[in-house]
Structures are given as C-alpha cells and as structure tokens.
Amino acid sequence: MKRKIWSVLTAVILILTLLAGCSGGAGEDTGNTAQSPATNDSGSGQTNNGDAQPEPGNDPVTISFWHIHSDGDMKDTMTELLADFMKQHPDITVNELGINFWDYWTKLSTAMAGGSGPDLAMNDTSTLQTRAESGAILNLNEFIQRDSFNTEDFFPVLIDKMKYNDGIYGLPSDTDVRVLYYNKTAFREANLDPEKPPANWDELAEYAEKLTVLNDSNLIERIGFSPALGNIHLWMLAWANGGDFWDDEGKPTYDRPENLEALQWMKTVQDKYGVKAMSAFNSQASALQHSPFIAGKAAMIVDVNNLYTDIKKYAPDLDFGVAPIPYTKQPATWSAGFDYEIVNNHDDKRAAAAWELLKYLTSPEVQKKIHQVSGSLVSNMKAAKAPEFMADPVWEMIVGQMEHSRFIEYIPASPSWHAELDQVVQSVLNSGVDPQKALQDAQKNAETKLKNYVQTK
Amino acid sequence: MRHKRVMKMSTREAINGYCCFSPGLIGLIVFMAGPILYSLYLSFTNYNIYQAPRWIGLANYRIMLTEDPLFWKSMLNTLYYVALSVPLNTVAGVLLAVLMNQSVRGIRLFRTLYFLPSVVSGVAVALLWQWVLDPNFGLINTFLARLGIEGPGWLTDEHWSKFSLVLMNLWAVGGSMIIYLAGLQGVPRSLYEAATVDGAGMLRKFVSITIPMLTPTIFFNVIMGVLSGFQVFLQAYIMTGGGPNNSTMFFAYYLYNKAFKDMQFGYASAMAWVLLFITLACTLIILRSGSRWVYYEGENPN
C-alpha cells in the first residue's frame, strides 16, 4: 500500500518537474528581463524601449548571427572578425553559430518559421525573393538611406538579386563564377598554341579531340574536354547559344531551338568517348578526390573559381591558363552565392544592431580578409578588384567574367528546375533519350507545374 | 464488502498505471499526435513555411496523382526497393541466424562480427559502400575483374543503381539476424529430439520445425522491414542524389526535396499522407495473411 502511494508521488513529481523544465526553458529563451516573467510574454515592452532611443549604441544589445562556417580556417576567421566587430561596437554582443552547409538550410528555415531564427543570417542569394515576399526578412531601404550606404560597391549582378519590388532585402557576401581552365603543357604536346585557348564551340570540340590521349587498353588517359566534367550545365551552354529556359514573364521556353542545339552539341562531344569510357573516366576522376584538371587528367575544364584556389594548394607547378568559356552567340557564364539577410524578429533594436554587423561584414577591409583566407570571390568590388589581387592575371580574368555572369532564375512554380534539367541531360547523354523529345517532355512538365502553381496560389 | 474492496484496489491500480505512463502519453500527444494532425491539415494547403498556410482543398492530391510524373516514378522506385529488399533480407537473415545458432567455438565472435554493420552510422556505411561499388576501383568490380567478368557501373548505371542499394542494405542484415537468433533459441530442443528419433534429416527438421517455429519472428521482421523500406532515404541523400536519371529518386527523398528544397510543405505533407496509407495497406495485407502462415505455440494448427 505504502509503496503504491510512493509510486504515485514519484510519478506526479516527475510530471511536474517535466512541465517546470519546459517553462523554465521558455523563460530563458525570451531573455533579457528574466526577473519578471509576466512582462516576458509580450516582448513589446522591449520594442518600445528601442523606439524611444532610435540611436543604436547606448544600451547593450545581444544579437545572433548564423553562418555556414562550421569548421576550418573560415570558422576561425569568422570568430576573429566578430571579436573585432564587438571591440568596435562595445554595446553589441554577437552570438554566432556556424552550421555545416548540409544541415544549415533545414535548420535555418525551420527556425525562422518558428520565430527562433537568428537576427542576421547567411542565406542563398538566388532564393531571396521568397523570403522578401513573405515578410520573413527586412527591407533594408531605410538603413541604406539613413547611412547613405553605397550599394554600387557590389557586383551589379549580385545586388540585382537582392531586390524585390522597390526594396533591397539583403547584401551579398560572396559568389563564384565559372571559367575555362586549360593545361598549357598539354596544349604544347598537342601542337596547339598555349596562348590561344578555344573561343567557340567548334574550336573547343576540335581541340578536345587533339588533346585526348588513350592508353594501351583503349581507356582514356587524358580527356580533352567533356561537358560531364567540372561545372558546365545545359542552361549555361544554352545562354551562350542565345537560348533560355524561361522568358521574362516566367514562362518556360525549354523547347527553343537554341536550347536543343546546345544539348545536341553536348551529346556530340560526349558520344565521341562513349558512355562506358566516360563513366570509367568519371569514376577514376572522382577517386582522385579533387578535380581531374589538377591531376592532369583533363586538358580543359569549365569550373568555378575555387578550382584556382585548389590548383595553388595542390598543384602549384601546373602550367595552366584561364579563359572565357567558349560560346557561339554571346559570352555567358553563371554564378551562385551567399548573402546576409536581417531576419524579421519584430525587434527594432536588434535589427539595427544586425545592420551594423551586416555593414561590417560586407565592408572592403573585411571582404579582403575573407578573400585572403578562403580565396572566395567576395561580392564587394572594392575588395574583389583590389589592386593587390588584380596584379594576378588569373584572378583578373576570373573577376572580369562577372560581367557576363548570370544567376539561375528563381522560379517559384518550379524552384528545382535546374536540378531536374540536369537529370534530363543525363537521360540524353547516358541513357540515349532523344534530345528533342527530352526537351519537349521537360517543356510540358514545366508548363504543368506553372499551371498548377497559378491555380493553387 | 469484500467485492467493494477489490474494485477499489483495481481503481487505484488503474490510477497508478495512468500516472506512470502519463509522461509518455503527454509526450505522444504534444510532440507526435499534434504535429501529425497538423500535417494532415497542411496537406490541404499551400504552405511555404514563411507565410501562413492557405487552404486549397484537394489540389495537392490532385496534382500529385494526375500530373506529377516524378511522384509515380519515386513511388515505383520505392516499391521496387521494398519488393526486392524485404524478401532478400528475410532469407539472408534466417539463413545467417541458423548458421549463428550452431554451437561451434568462437561463435560469439562471429555473431558480433555479423551484427556490427547494423551498429555503424548509416552515413558511414553509405560512404563506405560508395567505394565498394565504384565501377573501376571498387572492391566488387576489382574482384569480378580477377574472375574475368566486367562488373556493371553499379551506382552510375540507372539499370543497376536501385539493385546496388538493395545489395548494400543486405549488409545490415545483422539487425534482423539477432532477432531471428532469439527466435531460434526459443525453439524447444524436445521437438528436434523427437524428430531425430523419427529419423528426420537436417533439411526436414529445418523445413518442418525451424521454419514454422520461427514464423512469428519472420512475421515481425517482415512488417518492420516493409515499414522501414518505404522510408528509404539516406542512400539517395548521401550516395546518389536521386540519380542517375531519377532511378534512385525514392519517395521519402522526393518528399524531403519538395519540403526543404522547393519549400512546398503542403505538397510534401500530402505526399506523407499518401505514403502513410500505402504503408498501412501493405501492413494490413501482411497482418491479414498472417493467420495463414504464422504459427503461434499453444495454437492448434490446422
């Protein structure tokens, strides 16, 4: 009998502590005024305080900042930079959180939806407009006007992606761009002029054939060029051929003849090697753990600017050049990137502090430092085009390509259209689907998606 | 008087019982049932996580069932995976368990060795197998090449990719093996002795005693296998990204992409509910079939 009373008591205590534990946690989260939990619920008291003192910098404020640098040099650099920032702004405390790239996007979006997101967040440049449209992030126009902040310091293609309606909703952090890398030693071996990289598709295909070397068992020892390697994609080749997959009104144009020509060209180049030889070569390439270009296994490759950083690190003696990507009708390349956005946490004071941090992180000095550590193409042109960096002809060529660079369109009706297009290309290159049929099917599929998007909006 | 006291005792015991499992119950309601029901609501809405969900009726279901080719492709991929991997795992698991049930020296070591892969993190296993299945340098193709056979592209060939993942899943058979082993050890010795006296051979004993006595365990493992098979995700996420040519685009992976890549949480919720009903139907069919082939001790088999 007694034992039962005890067990009931224990159970009750357990439940109570469980509940208490929950409420305790919630209290801690809402933070600053922990002594009087009653005022904690509203949180509006805090905001009013902020309004009374519009000048940021007197009251201490704590903000949180999330980014993707969870390990390595950039993590340490970020921590150093933030320490420096807090020294300059003694009233602002920054809690940083670096989450690895693979987990970052799920964590950030769910936290923002649940209202527990950071004040300043690194995010994906190309999808900014969904968050701007939904009010999840703040319009920075007021801050920009108040501080006469010059947005023209950034690459135009990047700042364009920050715009939604009349507002600017973020500032770009860093980006990348694709260029053609070619191995000068291989060019000499094949009796090609190492100072004359291919400029158009015909030359590219012709050089590719001359540069390809087979070994005794007829396997590819060195490949001249393959659209399956590096970072070339159908959309970019289509752009270079005057094509496009979406028109200005956001309607799909997959079945344009320019797109088909680009896909057919990919297939022609690829078919010279055959699917089997190609897949053998690919797996060999992936076993190298870095680009086949670095290992001298590919004589020409289209890849991002990070490859240059890798070459300097792993193959400093490689005799190579960089050039604009060969094209038929117009020069084209593409970029992706990160930006910083102020999350709408309904707290003016924290937003103002986040703006200070945002300005700091995109300032030329800080961006230069980030470039020095990571080699990344930072978005502030004063940093990316700094004379000390531009003295390097490779870097100068890379930065110059930003002029022709585009972002993949963000299509709300079909956000993954580019990943799906890659599968379409694979079905043509590896599984023998007819290019025209593949693109027509993709066109139909895109039209259906658009129709359904409009209907359910 | 005596009767009343008994009632009181039982009431008290009931209260004790409820108190003791209430933390679990509260947890279930707050953390599971709530979100589950909410996802049912979301499946009738257009929801991008940042804005409030907007009611669109059955549109998600209509689009999914009539106009999304990838939905059907991912469904067929998943069915293929379940239909191949569950029977293979069952056969391999039972055979392995019978082997591990022999009384030989060092059998404990073997049991541990075979169980080990199912303890290793799934991500590590996936990365390991990516190397094993490599067309040129992989363990399997190197071995086949020694025998003069040219191995397939495994993960890079769309006709082999799903099968490769089934094969890889077979490696983790140790988990179900342990359960079969426990089932085997519950088979009474006396049955085997009686069969020996009757002159039954090894095969006869296996078919007429071991298998029937093991059916409840097989039943359990098949249901668990089907449930986890329909949720296959990690291999696609880590190893193949759904390719080549969408051949490993599994249902759960497509669902994840819809939710977190395309931010279409309403659509993804609808997919989740479709998956629930399909899994439920499969489980019910297996449960129904159970009375025909599952033998419980104490029952009278006809």
Chai-1 contact restraints between the chains, C-beta under 6 A:
chainA,res_idxA,chainB,res_idxB,connection_type,confidence,min_distance_angstrom,max_distance_angstrom,comment,restraint_id
A,K4,B,N16,contact,1.0,0.0,6.0,A-B,restraint_1
A,V8,B,N16,contact,1.0,0.0,6.0,A-B,restraint_2
A,V8,B,C19,contact,1.0,0.0,6.0,A-B,restraint_3
A,A11,B,C19,contact,1.0,0.0,6.0,A-B,restraint_4
A,A11,B,C20,contact,1.0,0.0,6.0,A-B,restraint_5
A,T106,B,F260,contact,1.0,0.0,6.0,A-B,restraint_6
A,S109,B,I49,contact,1.0,0.0,6.0,A-B,restraint_7
A,A113,B,I49,contact,1.0,0.0,6.0,A-B,restraint_8
A,S134,B,Y50,contact,1.0,0.0,6.0,A-B,restraint_9
A,S134,B,Q51,contact,1.0,0.0,6.0,A-B,restraint_10
A,A136,B,Y50,contact,1.0,0.0,6.0,A-B,restraint_11
A,S279,B,G153,contact,1.0,0.0,6.0,A-B,restraint_12
A,S279,B,T156,contact,1.0,0.0,6.0,A-B,restraint_13
A,A280,B,N136,contact,1.0,0.0,6.0,A-B,restraint_14
A,S283,B,D134,contact,1.0,0.0,6.0,A-B,restraint_15
A,S283,B,P135,contact,1.0,0.0,6.0,A-B,restraint_16
A,S283,B,N136,contact,1.0,0.0,6.0,A-B,restraint_17
A,Q284,B,N136,contact,1.0,0.0,6.0,A-B,restraint_18
A,A287,B,F137,contact,1.0,0.0,6.0,A-B,restraint_19
A,P415,B,D262,contact,1.0,0.0,6.0,A-B,restraint_20
A,S416,B,K261,contact,1.0,0.0,6.0,A-B,restraint_21
A,S416,B,D262,contact,1.0,0.0,6.0,A-B,restraint_22
A,Q423,B,N245,contact,1.0,0.0,6.0,A-B,restraint_23
A,Q423,B,N246,contact,1.0,0.0,6.0,A-B,restraint_24
A,Q426,B,P244,contact,1.0,0.0,6.0,A-B,restraint_25
A,Q426,B,N245,contact,1.0,0.0,6.0,A-B,restraint_26
A,S427,B,N245,contact,1.0,0.0,6.0,A-B,restraint_27
A,S431,B,N245,contact,1.0,0.0,6.0,A-B,restraint_28
A,T448,B,E67,contact,1.0,0.0,6.0,A-B,restraint_29
A,N452,B,I63,contact,1.0,0.0,6.0,A-B,restraint_30
A,T456,B,N46,contact,1.0,0.0,6.0,A-B,restraint_31
A,T456,B,I56,contact,1.0,0.0,6.0,A-B,restraint_32
A,T456,B,A59,contact,1.0,0.0,6.0,A-B,restraint_33
